[in-house]
């Protein structure tokens, strides 16, 4: 994770640059209620500060997901 600096709270951090974005983003660590599946319960939500919207989710294994864009034009 490349960063040029951050300001943050316990579960949210602000980065001036992150991953493939050359713009400010917020990373928010969230925990979900455990399910019957064997998986960690913490995910990271990547939110564009400039666009004020979720860009993608990162699961505990580092995989990227964009379920909020399914079926959108």
PQR file of N, CA, C, O and H, with PARSE charges and radii, in Angstrom:
ATOM      1  N   UNK A   1       0.835  -1.163   0.000 -0.4000 1.5000
ATOM      2  CA  UNK A   1       0.000   0.000   0.000 -0.0000 2.0000
ATOM      3  C   UNK A   1       0.886   1.235   0.000  0.5500 1.7000
ATOM      4  O   UNK A   1       1.578   1.496   0.984 -0.5500 1.4000
ATOM      5  N   UNK A   2       0.878   1.971  -1.047 -0.4000 1.5000
ATOM      6  CA  UNK A   2       1.657   3.204  -1.097 -0.0000 2.0000
ATOM      7  C   UNK A   2       0.841   4.337  -0.496  0.5500 1.7000
ATOM      8  O   UNK A   2      -0.360   4.452  -0.739 -0.5500 1.4000
ATOM      9  H   UNK A   2       0.317   1.759  -1.846  0.4000 1.0000
ATOM     10  N   UNK A   3       1.496   5.153   0.276 -0.4000 1.5000
ATOM     11  CA  UNK A   3       0.808   6.268   0.901 -0.0000 2.0000
ATOM     12  C   UNK A   3       1.755   7.441   1.021  0.5500 1.7000
ATOM     13  O   UNK A   3       2.949   7.263   1.262 -0.5500 1.4000
ATOM     14  H   UNK A   3       2.471   5.059   0.474  0.4000 1.0000
ATOM     15  N   UNK A   4       1.228   8.629   0.855 -0.4000 1.5000
ATOM     16  CA  UNK A   4       2.051   9.812   1.061 -0.0000 2.0000
ATOM     17  C   UNK A   4       1.719  10.455   2.397  0.5500 1.7000
ATOM     18  O   UNK A   4       2.142  11.575   2.681 -0.5500 1.4000
ATOM     19  H   UNK A   4       0.258   8.773   0.659  0.4000 1.0000
ATOM     20  N   UNK A   5       0.977   9.753   3.196 -0.4000 1.5000
ATOM     21  CA  UNK A   5       0.619  10.258   4.513 -0.0000 2.0000
ATOM     22  C   UNK A   5      -0.807   9.888   4.836  0.5500 1.7000
ATOM     23  O   UNK A   5      -1.596   9.595   3.938 -0.5500 1.4000
ATOM     24  H   UNK A   5       0.634   8.843   2.966  0.4000 1.0000
ATOM     25  N   UNK A   6      -1.144   9.899   6.110 -0.4000 1.5000
ATOM     26  CA  UNK A   6      -2.506   9.576   6.500 -0.0000 2.0000
ATOM     27  C   UNK A   6      -2.880  10.286   7.768  0.5500 1.7000
ATOM     28  O   UNK A   6      -2.037  10.646   8.590 -0.5500 1.4000
ATOM     29  H   UNK A   6      -0.503  10.137   6.839  0.4000 1.0000
ATOM     30  N   UNK A   7      -4.163  10.475   7.899 -0.4000 1.5000
ATOM     31  CA  UNK A   7      -4.746  10.977   9.131 -0.0000 2.0000
ATOM     32  C   UNK A   7      -5.858  10.000   9.427  0.5500 1.7000
ATOM     33  O   UNK A   7      -6.558   9.589   8.501 -0.5500 1.4000
ATOM     34  H   UNK A   7      -4.848  10.183   7.231  0.4000 1.0000
ATOM     35  N   UNK A   8      -6.054   9.610  10.667 -0.4000 1.5000
ATOM     36  CA  UNK A   8      -7.075   8.604  10.855 -0.0000 2.0000
ATOM     37  C   UNK A   8      -7.679   8.523  12.228  0.5500 1.7000
ATOM     38  O   UNK A   8      -7.285   9.217  13.164 -0.5500 1.4000
ATOM     39  H   UNK A   8      -5.486   9.945  11.419  0.4000 1.0000
ATOM     40  N   UNK A   9      -8.642   7.656  12.307 -0.4000 1.5000
ATOM     41  CA  UNK A   9      -9.333   7.308  13.520 -0.0000 2.0000
ATOM     42  C   UNK A   9      -9.064   5.838  13.767  0.5500 1.7000
ATOM     43  O   UNK A   9      -8.262   5.232  13.057 -0.5500 1.4000
ATOM     44  H   UNK A   9      -8.963   7.092  11.546  0.4000 1.0000
ATOM     45  N   UNK A  10      -9.707   5.259  14.743 -0.4000 1.5000
ATOM     46  CA  UNK A  10      -9.447   3.858  15.063 -0.0000 2.0000
ATOM     47  C   UNK A  10      -9.764   2.920  13.900  0.5500 1.7000
ATOM     48  O   UNK A  10      -8.970   2.026  13.608 -0.5500 1.4000
ATOM     49  H   UNK A  10     -10.359   5.752  15.320  0.4000 1.0000
ATOM     50  N   UNK A  11     -10.895   3.098  13.234 -0.4000 1.5000
ATOM     51  CA  UNK A  11     -11.293   2.199  12.149 -0.0000 2.0000
ATOM     52  C   UNK A  11     -11.354   2.864  10.790  0.5500 1.7000
ATOM     53  O   UNK A  11     -11.814   2.247   9.829 -0.5500 1.4000
ATOM     54  H   UNK A  11     -11.541   3.824  13.471  0.4000 1.0000
ATOM     55  N   UNK A  12     -10.905   4.101  10.680 -0.4000 1.5000
ATOM     56  CA  UNK A  12     -10.909   4.806   9.402 -0.0000 2.0000
ATOM     57  C   UNK A  12      -9.604   5.576   9.264  0.5500 1.7000
ATOM     58  O   UNK A  12      -9.131   6.210  10.206 -0.5500 1.4000
ATOM     59  H   UNK A  12     -10.532   4.602  11.460  0.4000 1.0000
ATOM     60  N   UNK A  13      -9.032   5.503   8.057 -0.4000 1.5000
ATOM     61  CA  UNK A  13      -7.796   6.236   7.787 -0.0000 2.0000
ATOM     62  C   UNK A  13      -7.920   6.969   6.461  0.5500 1.7000
ATOM     63  O   UNK A  13      -8.502   6.458   5.504 -0.5500 1.4000
ATOM     64  H   UNK A  13      -9.417   4.988   7.291  0.4000 1.0000
ATOM     65  N   UNK A  14      -7.371   8.160   6.420 -0.4000 1.5000
ATOM     66  CA  UNK A  14      -7.370   8.973   5.218 -0.0000 2.0000
ATOM     67  C   UNK A  14      -5.991   8.886   4.567  0.5500 1.7000
ATOM     68  O   UNK A  14      -4.973   9.107   5.224 -0.5500 1.4000
ATOM     69  H   UNK A  14      -6.899   8.575   7.198  0.4000 1.0000
ATOM     70  N   UNK A  15      -5.962   8.564   3.275 -0.4000 1.5000
ATOM     71  CA  UNK A  15      -4.711   8.506   2.519 -0.0000 2.0000
ATOM     72  C   UNK A  15      -4.783   9.506   1.376  0.5500 1.7000
ATOM     73  O   UNK A  15      -5.807   9.606   0.701 -0.5500 1.4000
ATOM     74  H   UNK A  15      -6.788   8.385   2.741  0.4000 1.0000
ATOM     75  N   UNK A  16      -3.712  10.240   1.158 -0.4000 1.5000
ATOM     76  CA  UNK A  16      -3.663  11.179   0.041 -0.0000 2.0000
ATOM     77  C   UNK A  16      -3.597  10.443  -1.291  0.5500 1.7000
ATOM     78  O   UNK A  16      -4.069  10.952  -2.308 -0.5500 1.4000
ATOM     79  H   UNK A  16      -2.880  10.159   1.706  0.4000 1.0000
ATOM     80  N   UNK A  17      -3.009   9.238  -1.290 -0.4000 1.5000
ATOM     81  CA  UNK A  17      -2.970   8.360  -2.456 -0.0000 2.0000
ATOM     82  C   UNK A  17      -3.065   6.930  -1.953  0.5500 1.7000
ATOM     83  O   UNK A  17      -2.573   6.609  -0.871 -0.5500 1.4000
ATOM     84  H   UNK A  17      -2.626   8.824  -0.465  0.4000 1.0000
ATOM     85  N   UNK A  18      -3.708   6.066  -2.748 -0.4000 1.5000
ATOM     86  CA  UNK A  18      -3.829   4.662  -2.370 -0.0000 2.0000
ATOM     87  C   UNK A  18      -4.031   3.820  -3.604  0.5500 1.7000
ATOM     88  O   UNK A  18      -4.827   4.164  -4.478 -0.5500 1.4000
ATOM     89  H   UNK A  18      -4.108   6.327  -3.627  0.4000 1.0000
ATOM     90  N   UNK A  19      -3.310   2.716  -3.678 -0.4000 1.5000
ATOM     91  CA  UNK A  19      -3.484   1.734  -4.746 -0.0000 2.0000
ATOM     92  C   UNK A  19      -3.392   2.413  -6.109  0.5500 1.7000
ATOM     93  O   UNK A  19      -2.398   3.081  -6.394 -0.5500 1.4000
ATOM     94  H   UNK A  19      -2.664   2.436  -2.969  0.4000 1.0000
ATOM     95  N   UNK A  20      -4.393   2.257  -6.942 -0.4000 1.5000
ATOM     96  CA  UNK A  20      -4.342   2.825  -8.297 -0.0000 2.0000
ATOM     97  C   UNK A  20      -4.933   4.236  -8.366  0.5500 1.7000
ATOM     98  O   UNK A  20      -5.019   4.819  -9.447 -0.5500 1.4000
ATOM     99  H   UNK A  20      -5.201   1.715  -6.710  0.4000 1.0000
ATOM    100  N   UNK A  21      -5.334   4.780  -7.230 -0.4000 1.5000
ATOM    101  CA  UNK A  21      -5.912   6.117  -7.197 -0.0000 2.0000
ATOM    102  C   UNK A  21      -4.840   7.155  -6.903  0.5500 1.7000
ATOM    103  O   UNK A  21      -4.050   6.995  -5.972 -0.5500 1.4000
ATOM    104  H   UNK A  21      -5.264   4.306  -6.352  0.4000 1.0000
ATOM    105  N   UNK A  22      -4.816   8.197  -7.683 -0.4000 1.5000
ATOM    106  CA  UNK A  22      -3.931   9.321  -7.413 -0.0000 2.0000
ATOM    107  C   UNK A  22      -4.764  10.447  -6.822  0.5500 1.7000
ATOM    108  O   UNK A  22      -4.563  11.621  -7.134 -0.5500 1.4000
ATOM    109  H   UNK A  22      -5.457   8.327  -8.439  0.4000 1.0000
ATOM    110  N   UNK A  23      -5.695  10.070  -5.971 -0.4000 1.5000
ATOM    111  CA  UNK A  23      -6.597  11.019  -5.331 -0.0000 2.0000
ATOM    112  C   UNK A  23      -6.846  10.539  -3.900  0.5500 1.7000
ATOM    113  O   UNK A  23      -6.623   9.368  -3.594 -0.5500 1.4000
ATOM    114  H   UNK A  23      -5.859   9.116  -5.718  0.4000 1.0000
ATOM    115  N   UNK A  24      -7.298  11.418  -3.040 -0.4000 1.5000
ATOM    116  CA  UNK A  24      -7.542  11.052  -1.641 -0.0000 2.0000
ATOM    117  C   UNK A  24      -8.643  10.001  -1.486  0.5500 1.7000
ATOM    118  O   UNK A  24      -9.661  10.044  -2.177 -0.5500 1.4000
ATOM    119  H   UNK A  24      -7.480  12.369  -3.289  0.4000 1.0000
ATOM    120  N   UNK A  25      -8.424   9.070  -0.580 -0.4000 1.5000
ATOM    121  CA  UNK A  25      -9.422   8.051  -0.263 -0.0000 2.0000
ATOM    122  C   UNK A  25      -9.459   7.820   1.247  0.5500 1.7000
ATOM    123  O   UNK A  25      -8.507   8.120   1.967 -0.5500 1.4000
ATOM    124  H   UNK A  25      -7.597   9.035  -0.019  0.4000 1.0000
ATOM    125  N   UNK A  26     -10.576   7.284   1.694 -0.4000 1.5000
ATOM    126  CA  UNK A  26     -10.725   6.822   3.069 -0.0000 2.0000
ATOM    127  C   UNK A  26     -10.755   5.305   3.040  0.5500 1.7000
ATOM    128  O   UNK A  26     -11.421   4.714   2.190 -0.5500 1.4000
ATOM    129  H   UNK A  26     -11.350   7.040   1.109  0.4000 1.0000
ATOM    130  N   UNK A  27     -10.043   4.670   3.958 -0.4000 1.5000
ATOM    131  CA  UNK A  27     -10.127   3.227   4.158 -0.0000 2.0000
ATOM    132  C   UNK A  27     -10.833   3.010   5.481  0.5500 1.7000
ATOM    133  O   UNK A  27     -10.390   3.497   6.521 -0.5500 1.4000
ATOM    134  H   UNK A  27      -9.502   5.150   4.649  0.4000 1.0000
ATOM    135  N   UNK A  28     -11.935   2.277   5.435 -0.4000 1.5000
ATOM    136  CA  UNK A  28     -12.729   2.037   6.631 -0.0000 2.0000
ATOM    137  C   UNK A  28     -12.745   0.538   6.899  0.5500 1.7000
ATOM    138  O   UNK A  28     -13.204  -0.240   6.063 -0.5500 1.4000
ATOM    139  H   UNK A  28     -12.296   1.881   4.590  0.4000 1.0000
ATOM    140  N   UNK A  29     -12.248   0.135   8.058 -0.4000 1.5000
ATOM    141  CA  UNK A  29     -12.233  -1.269   8.455 -0.0000 2.0000
ATOM    142  C   UNK A  29     -13.541  -1.579   9.174  0.5500 1.7000
ATOM    143  O   UNK A  29     -13.876  -0.942  10.172 -0.5500 1.4000
ATOM    144  H   UNK A  29     -11.875   0.768   8.737  0.4000 1.0000
ATOM    145  N   UNK A  30     -14.275  -2.561   8.658 -0.4000 1.5000
ATOM    146  CA  UNK A  30     -15.556  -2.935   9.263 -0.0000 2.0000
ATOM    147  C   UNK A  30     -15.551  -4.411   9.626  0.5500 1.7000
ATOM    148  O   UNK A  30     -14.883  -5.221   8.983 -0.5500 1.4000
ATOM    149  H   UNK A  30     -14.002  -3.079   7.847  0.4000 1.0000
ATOM    150  N   UNK A  31     -16.293  -4.743  10.651 -0.4000 1.5000
ATOM    151  CA  UNK A  31     -16.471  -6.135  11.052 -0.0000 2.0000
ATOM    152  C   UNK A  31     -17.918  -6.519  10.801  0.5500 1.7000
ATOM    153  O   UNK A  31     -18.829  -5.726  11.036 -0.5500 1.4000
ATOM    154  H   UNK A  31     -16.836  -4.085  11.173  0.4000 1.0000
ATOM    155  N   UNK A  32     -18.125  -7.735  10.323 -0.4000 1.5000
ATOM    156  CA  UNK A  32     -19.476  -8.228  10.088 -0.0000 2.0000
ATOM    157  C   UNK A  32     -19.762  -9.344  11.071  0.5500 1.7000
ATOM    158  O   UNK A  32     -18.849  -9.924  11.658 -0.5500 1.4000
ATOM    159  H   UNK A  32     -17.385  -8.380  10.131  0.4000 1.0000
ATOM    160  N   UNK A  33     -21.020  -9.630  11.240 -0.4000 1.5000
ATOM    161  CA  UNK A  33     -21.408 -10.731  12.122 -0.0000 2.0000
ATOM    162  C   UNK A  33     -20.926 -12.021  11.486  0.5500 1.7000
ATOM    163  O   UNK A  33     -21.187 -12.256  10.306 -0.5500 1.4000
ATOM    164  H   UNK A  33     -21.762  -9.158  10.763  0.4000 1.0000
ATOM    165  N   UNK A  34     -20.233 -12.861  12.234 -0.4000 1.5000
ATOM    166  CA  UNK A  34     -19.759 -14.126  11.644 -0.0000 2.0000
ATOM    167  C   UNK A  34     -20.909 -14.953  11.062  0.5500 1.7000
ATOM    168  O   UNK A  34     -22.023 -14.963  11.586 -0.5500 1.4000
ATOM    169  H   UNK A  34     -20.021 -12.670  13.192  0.4000 1.0000
ATOM    170  N   UNK A  35     -20.602 -15.638   9.970 -0.4000 1.5000
ATOM    171  CA  UNK A  35     -21.588 -16.490   9.311 -0.0000 2.0000
ATOM    172  C   UNK A  35     -21.214 -17.949   9.547  0.5500 1.7000
ATOM    173  O   UNK A  35     -20.284 -18.240  10.300 -0.5500 1.4000
ATOM    174  H   UNK A  35     -19.697 -15.630   9.545  0.4000 1.0000
ATOM    175  N   UNK A  36     -21.923 -18.848   8.916 -0.4000 1.5000
ATOM    176  CA  UNK A  36     -21.609 -20.266   9.027 -0.0000 2.0000
ATOM    177  C   UNK A  36     -20.360 -20.631   8.243  0.5500 1.7000
ATOM    178  O   UNK A  36     -19.819 -21.726   8.398 -0.5500 1.4000
ATOM    179  H   UNK A  36     -22.678 -18.611   8.305  0.4000 1.0000
ATOM    180  N   UNK A  37     -19.895 -19.697   7.386 -0.4000 1.5000
ATOM    181  CA  UNK A  37     -18.713 -19.954   6.581 -0.0000 2.0000
ATOM    182  C   UNK A  37     -17.456 -19.694   7.393  0.5500 1.7000
ATOM    183  O   UNK A  37     -17.442 -18.840   8.279 -0.5500 1.4000
ATOM    184  H   UNK A  37     -20.335 -18.808   7.260  0.4000 1.0000
ATOM    185  N   UNK A  38     -16.410 -20.431   7.085 -0.4000 1.5000
ATOM    186  CA  UNK A  38     -15.128 -20.263   7.761 -0.0000 2.0000
ATOM    187  C   UNK A  38     -14.375 -19.106   7.108  0.5500 1.7000
ATOM    188  O   UNK A  38     -13.643 -19.309   6.140 -0.5500 1.4000
ATOM    189  H   UNK A  38     -16.422 -21.125   6.365  0.4000 1.0000
ATOM    190  N   UNK A  39     -14.549 -17.916   7.627 -0.4000 1.5000
ATOM    191  CA  UNK A  39     -13.872 -16.750   7.047 -0.0000 2.0000
ATOM    192  C   UNK A  39     -13.687 -15.687   8.116  0.5500 1.7000
ATOM    193  O   UNK A  39     -14.418 -15.643   9.105 -0.5500 1.4000
ATOM    194  H   UNK A  39     -15.144 -17.752   8.414  0.4000 1.0000
ATOM    195  N   UNK A  40     -12.710 -14.845   7.901 -0.4000 1.5000
ATOM    196  CA  UNK A  40     -12.522 -13.716   8.804 -0.0000 2.0000
ATOM    197  C   UNK A  40     -13.692 -12.761   8.641  0.5500 1.7000
ATOM    198  O   UNK A  40     -14.381 -12.770   7.620 -0.5500 1.4000
ATOM    199  H   UNK A  40     -12.116 -14.881   7.097  0.4000 1.0000
ATOM    200  N   UNK A  41     -13.907 -11.945   9.651 -0.4000 1.5000
ATOM    201  CA  UNK A  41     -15.080 -11.074   9.606 -0.0000 2.0000
ATOM    202  C   UNK A  41     -14.735  -9.598   9.417  0.5500 1.7000
ATOM    203  O   UNK A  41     -15.587  -8.743   9.657 -0.5500 1.4000
ATOM    204  H   UNK A  41     -13.348 -11.939  10.481  0.4000 1.0000
ATOM    205  N   UNK A  42     -13.508  -9.272   8.993 -0.4000 1.5000
ATOM    206  CA  UNK A  42     -13.138  -7.881   8.783 -0.0000 2.0000
ATOM    207  C   UNK A  42     -12.909  -7.590   7.301  0.5500 1.7000
ATOM    208  O   UNK A  42     -12.218  -8.333   6.605 -0.5500 1.4000
ATOM    209  H   UNK A  42     -12.816  -9.967   8.798  0.4000 1.0000
ATOM    210  N   UNK A  43     -13.499  -6.507   6.845 -0.4000 1.5000
ATOM    211  CA  UNK A  43     -13.373  -6.067   5.462 -0.0000 2.0000
ATOM    212  C   UNK A  43     -12.959  -4.601   5.448  0.5500 1.7000
ATOM    213  O   UNK A  43     -13.203  -3.873   6.410 -0.5500 1.4000
ATOM    214  H   UNK A  43     -14.060  -5.904   7.411  0.4000 1.0000
ATOM    215  N   UNK A  44     -12.338  -4.174   4.363 -0.4000 1.5000
ATOM    216  CA  UNK A  44     -11.967  -2.780   4.208 -0.0000 2.0000
ATOM    217  C   UNK A  44     -12.803  -2.180   3.083  0.5500 1.7000
ATOM    218  O   UNK A  44     -12.883  -2.739   1.990 -0.5500 1.4000
ATOM    219  H   UNK A  44     -12.141  -4.766   3.581  0.4000 1.0000
ATOM    220  N   UNK A  45     -13.418  -1.047   3.361 -0.4000 1.5000
ATOM    221  CA  UNK A  45     -14.184  -0.321   2.356 -0.0000 2.0000
ATOM    222  C   UNK A  45     -13.314   0.836   1.879  0.5500 1.7000
ATOM    223  O   UNK A  45     -12.829   1.623   2.693 -0.5500 1.4000
ATOM    224  H   UNK A  45     -13.353  -0.593   4.249  0.4000 1.0000
ATOM    225  N   UNK A  46     -13.112   0.947   0.569 -0.4000 1.5000
ATOM    226  CA  UNK A  46     -12.322   2.027  -0.012 -0.0000 2.0000
ATOM    227  C   UNK A  46     -13.293   3.073  -0.546  0.5500 1.7000
ATOM    228  O   UNK A  46     -14.081   2.793  -1.450 -0.5500 1.4000
ATOM    229  H   UNK A  46     -13.506   0.308  -0.092  0.4000 1.0000
ATOM    230  N   UNK A  47     -13.233   4.281   0.017 -0.4000 1.5000
ATOM    231  CA  UNK A  47     -14.159   5.355  -0.335 -0.0000 2.0000
ATOM    232  C   UNK A  47     -13.392   6.523  -0.941  0.5500 1.7000
ATOM    233  O   UNK A  47     -12.446   7.034  -0.341 -0.5500 1.4000
ATOM    234  H   UNK A  47     -12.593   4.508   0.751  0.4000 1.0000
ATOM    235  N   UNK A  48     -13.804   6.940  -2.127 -0.4000 1.5000
ATOM    236  CA  UNK A  48     -13.201   8.098  -2.781 -0.0000 2.0000
ATOM    237  C   UNK A  48     -13.637   9.359  -2.052  0.5500 1.7000
ATOM    238  O   UNK A  48     -14.833   9.606  -1.893 -0.5500 1.4000
ATOM    239  H   UNK A  48     -14.573   6.526  -2.615  0.4000 1.0000
ATOM    240  N   UNK A  49     -12.668  10.161  -1.606 -0.4000 1.5000
ATOM    241  CA  UNK A  49     -12.993  11.416  -0.928 -0.0000 2.0000
ATOM    242  C   UNK A  49     -13.558  12.422  -1.925  0.5500 1.7000
ATOM    243  O   UNK A  49     -14.512  13.134  -1.611 -0.5500 1.4000
ATOM    244  H   UNK A  49     -11.697   9.960  -1.735  0.4000 1.0000
ATOM    245  N   UNK A  50     -12.984  12.488  -3.114 -0.4000 1.5000
ATOM    246  CA  UNK A  50     -13.427  13.447  -4.134 -0.0000 2.0000
ATOM    247  C   UNK A  50     -14.823  13.127  -4.660  0.5500 1.7000
ATOM    248  O   UNK A  50     -15.630  14.031  -4.879 -0.5500 1.4000
ATOM    249  H   UNK A  50     -12.209  11.910  -3.369  0.4000 1.0000
ATOM    250  N   UNK A  51     -15.111  11.830  -4.865 -0.4000 1.5000
ATOM    251  CA  UNK A  51     -16.404  11.421  -5.415 -0.0000 2.0000
ATOM    252  C   UNK A  51     -17.441  11.155  -4.336  0.5500 1.7000
ATOM    253  O   UNK A  51     -18.634  11.073  -4.628 -0.5500 1.4000
ATOM    254  H   UNK A  51     -14.456  11.096  -4.688  0.4000 1.0000
ATOM    255  N   UNK A  52     -16.995  11.019  -3.090 -0.4000 1.5000
ATOM    256  CA  UNK A  52     -17.883  10.724  -1.961 -0.0000 2.0000
ATOM    257  C   UNK A  52     -18.702   9.455  -2.206  0.5500 1.7000
ATOM    258  O   UNK A  52     -19.906   9.417  -1.952 -0.5500 1.4000
ATOM    259  H   UNK A  52     -16.025  11.085  -2.853  0.4000 1.0000
ATOM    260  N   UNK A  53     -18.018   8.408  -2.708 -0.4000 1.5000
ATOM    261  CA  UNK A  53     -18.708   7.132  -2.915 -0.0000 2.0000
ATOM    262  C   UNK A  53     -17.737   5.968  -2.751  0.5500 1.7000
ATOM    263  O   UNK A  53     -16.520   6.122  -2.853 -0.5500 1.4000
ATOM    264  H   UNK A  53     -17.040   8.438  -2.914  0.4000 1.0000
ATOM    265  N   UNK A  54     -18.318   4.804  -2.493 -0.4000 1.5000
ATOM    266  CA  UNK A  54     -17.530   3.583  -2.338 -0.0000 2.0000
ATOM    267  C   UNK A  54     -16.970   3.176  -3.690  0.5500 1.7000
ATOM    268  O   UNK A  54     -17.693   3.136  -4.686 -0.5500 1.4000
ATOM    269  H   UNK A  54     -19.307   4.679  -2.410  0.4000 1.0000
ATOM    270  N   UNK A  55     -15.663   2.871  -3.718 -0.4000 1.5000
ATOM    271  CA  UNK A  55     -15.035   2.408  -4.947 -0.0000 2.0000
ATOM    272  C   UNK A  55     -15.004   0.883  -4.991  0.5500 1.7000
ATOM    273  O   UNK A  55     -15.379   0.285  -6.000 -0.5500 1.4000
ATOM    274  H   UNK A  55     -15.076   2.903  -2.909  0.4000 1.0000
ATOM    275  N   UNK A  56     -14.557   0.244  -3.898 -0.4000 1.5000
ATOM    276  CA  UNK A  56     -14.553  -1.211  -3.829 -0.0000 2.0000
ATOM    277  C   UNK A  56     -14.332  -1.667  -2.395  0.5500 1.7000
ATOM    278  O   UNK A  56     -14.034  -0.868  -1.507 -0.5500 1.4000
ATOM    279  H   UNK A  56     -14.253   0.729  -3.079  0.4000 1.0000
ATOM    280  N   UNK A  57     -14.485  -2.970  -2.190 -0.4000 1.5000
ATOM    281  CA  UNK A  57     -14.254  -3.609  -0.895 -0.0000 2.0000
ATOM    282  C   UNK A  57     -13.045  -4.518  -1.017  0.5500 1.7000
ATOM    283  O   UNK A  57     -12.780  -5.068  -2.086 -0.5500 1.4000
ATOM    284  H   UNK A  57     -14.727  -3.620  -2.911  0.4000 1.0000
ATOM    285  N   UNK A  58     -12.317  -4.676   0.071 -0.4000 1.5000
ATOM    286  CA  UNK A  58     -11.187  -5.607   0.107 -0.0000 2.0000
ATOM    287  C   UNK A  58     -11.473  -6.615   1.213  0.5500 1.7000
ATOM    288  O   UNK A  58     -11.678  -6.239   2.367 -0.5500 1.4000
ATOM    289  H   UNK A  58     -12.532  -4.230   0.939  0.4000 1.0000
ATOM    290  N   UNK A  59     -11.485  -7.905   0.854 -0.4000 1.5000
ATOM    291  CA  UNK A  59     -11.754  -8.935   1.860 -0.0000 2.0000
ATOM    292  C   UNK A  59     -10.489  -9.241   2.658  0.5500 1.7000
ATOM    293  O   UNK A  59      -9.419  -8.728   2.327 -0.5500 1.4000
ATOM    294  H   UNK A  59     -11.318  -8.211  -0.083  0.4000 1.0000
ATOM    295  N   UNK A  60     -10.588 -10.068   3.705 -0.4000 1.5000
ATOM    296  CA  UNK A  60      -9.429 -10.369   4.547 -0.0000 2.0000
ATOM    297  C   UNK A  60      -8.257 -11.007   3.797  0.5500 1.7000
ATOM    298  O   UNK A  60      -7.122 -10.967   4.272 -0.5500 1.4000
ATOM    299  H   UNK A  60     -11.457 -10.484   3.974  0.4000 1.0000
ATOM    300  N   UNK A  61      -8.525 -11.592   2.634 -0.4000 1.5000
ATOM    301  CA  UNK A  61      -7.464 -12.220   1.844 -0.0000 2.0000
ATOM    302  C   UNK A  61      -6.864 -11.282   0.801  0.5500 1.7000
ATOM    303  O   UNK A  61      -5.983 -11.685   0.043 -0.5500 1.4000
ATOM    304  H   UNK A  61      -9.446 -11.625   2.248  0.4000 1.0000
ATOM    305  N   UNK A  62      -7.335 -10.028   0.755 -0.4000 1.5000
ATOM    306  CA  UNK A  62      -6.805  -9.052  -0.190 -0.0000 2.0000
ATOM    307  C   UNK A  62      -7.503  -9.022  -1.538  0.5500 1.7000
ATOM    308  O   UNK A  62      -7.044  -8.340  -2.455 -0.5500 1.4000
ATOM    309  H   UNK A  62      -8.051  -9.700   1.371  0.4000 1.0000
ATOM    310  N   UNK A  63      -8.620  -9.757  -1.677 -0.4000 1.5000
ATOM    311  CA  UNK A  63      -9.366  -9.748  -2.938 -0.0000 2.0000
ATOM    312  C   UNK A  63     -10.276  -8.529  -3.002  0.5500 1.7000
ATOM    313  O   UNK A  63     -10.846  -8.116  -1.993 -0.5500 1.4000
ATOM    314  H   UNK A  63      -8.993 -10.310  -0.933  0.4000 1.0000
ATOM    315  N   UNK A  64     -10.408  -7.958  -4.197 -0.4000 1.5000
ATOM    316  CA  UNK A  64     -11.221  -6.768  -4.409 -0.0000 2.0000
ATOM    317  C   UNK A  64     -12.606  -7.167  -4.893  0.5500 1.7000
ATOM    318  O   UNK A  64     -12.744  -8.095  -5.690 -0.5500 1.4000
ATOM    319  H   UNK A  64      -9.944  -8.295  -5.017  0.4000 1.0000
ATOM    320  N   UNK A  65     -13.639  -6.466  -4.414 -0.4000 1.5000
ATOM    321  CA  UNK A  65     -15.016  -6.718  -4.823 -0.0000 2.0000
ATOM    322  C   UNK A  65     -15.730  -5.390  -5.048  0.5500 1.7000
ATOM    323  O   UNK A  65     -15.434  -4.387  -4.399 -0.5500 1.4000
ATOM    324  H   UNK A  65     -13.527  -5.712  -3.766  0.4000 1.0000
ATOM    325  N   UNK A  66     -16.679  -5.410  -5.986 -0.4000 1.5000
ATOM    326  CA  UNK A  66     -17.522  -4.239  -6.234 -0.0000 2.0000
ATOM    327  C   UNK A  66     -18.985  -4.665  -6.335  0.5500 1.7000
ATOM    328  O   UNK A  66     -19.618  -4.432  -7.364 -0.5500 1.4000
ATOM    329  H   UNK A  66     -16.920  -6.225  -6.513  0.4000 1.0000
ATOM    330  N   UNK A  67     -19.531  -5.279  -5.294 -0.4000 1.5000
ATOM    331  CA  UNK A  67     -20.920  -5.770  -5.379 -0.0000 2.0000
ATOM    332  C   UNK A  67     -21.934  -4.652  -5.534  0.5500 1.7000
ATOM    333  O   UNK A  67     -23.029  -4.891  -6.042 -0.5500 1.4000
ATOM    334  H   UNK A  67     -19.016  -5.468  -4.458  0.4000 1.0000
ATOM    335  N   UNK A  68     -21.607  -3.453  -5.117 -0.4000 1.5000
ATOM    336  CA  UNK A  68     -22.517  -2.332  -5.201 -0.0000 2.0000
ATOM    337  C   UNK A  68     -22.692  -1.812  -6.636  0.5500 1.7000
ATOM    338  O   UNK A  68     -23.555  -0.968  -6.879 -0.5500 1.4000
ATOM    339  H   UNK A  68     -20.717  -3.258  -4.704  0.4000 1.0000
ATOM    340  N   UNK A  69     -21.888  -2.301  -7.584 -0.4000 1.5000
ATOM    341  CA  UNK A  69     -22.000  -1.849  -8.972 -0.0000 2.0000
ATOM    342  C   UNK A  69     -22.694  -2.868  -9.860  0.5500 1.7000
ATOM    343  O   UNK A  69     -22.905  -2.602 -11.043 -0.5500 1.4000
ATOM    344  H   UNK A  69     -21.187  -2.986  -7.387  0.4000 1.0000
ATOM    345  N   UNK A  70     -23.050  -4.014  -9.329 -0.4000 1.5000
ATOM    346  CA  UNK A  70     -23.704  -5.051 -10.126 -0.0000 2.0000
ATOM    347  C   UNK A  70     -25.040  -4.548 -10.663  0.5500 1.7000
ATOM    348  O   UNK A  70     -25.877  -4.049  -9.912 -0.5500 1.4000
ATOM    349  H   UNK A  70     -22.879  -4.230  -8.368  0.4000 1.0000
ATOM    350  N   UNK A  71     -25.224  -4.688 -11.971 -0.4000 1.5000
ATOM    351  CA  UNK A  71     -26.501  -4.309 -12.601 -0.0000 2.0000
ATOM    352  C   UNK A  71     -26.655  -2.812 -12.853  0.5500 1.7000
ATOM    353  O   UNK A  71     -27.721  -2.352 -13.260 -0.5500 1.4000
ATOM    354  H   UNK A  71     -24.543  -5.093 -12.581  0.4000 1.0000
ATOM    355  N   UNK A  72     -25.575  -2.048 -12.608 -0.4000 1.5000
ATOM    356  CA  UNK A  72     -25.662  -0.598 -12.847 -0.0000 2.0000
ATOM    357  C   UNK A  72     -25.113  -0.286 -14.231  0.5500 1.7000
ATOM    358  O   UNK A  72     -24.183  -0.947 -14.694 -0.5500 1.4000
ATOM    359  H   UNK A  72     -24.709  -2.422 -12.277  0.4000 1.0000
ATOM    360  N   UNK A  73     -25.668   0.691 -14.880 -0.4000 1.5000
ATOM    361  CA  UNK A  73     -25.170   1.113 -16.209 -0.0000 2.0000
ATOM    362  C   UNK A  73     -24.203   2.258 -16.062  0.5500 1.7000
ATOM    363  O   UNK A  73     -23.676   2.753 -17.059 -0.5500 1.4000
ATOM    364  H   UNK A  73     -26.424   1.228 -14.504  0.4000 1.0000
TER
END
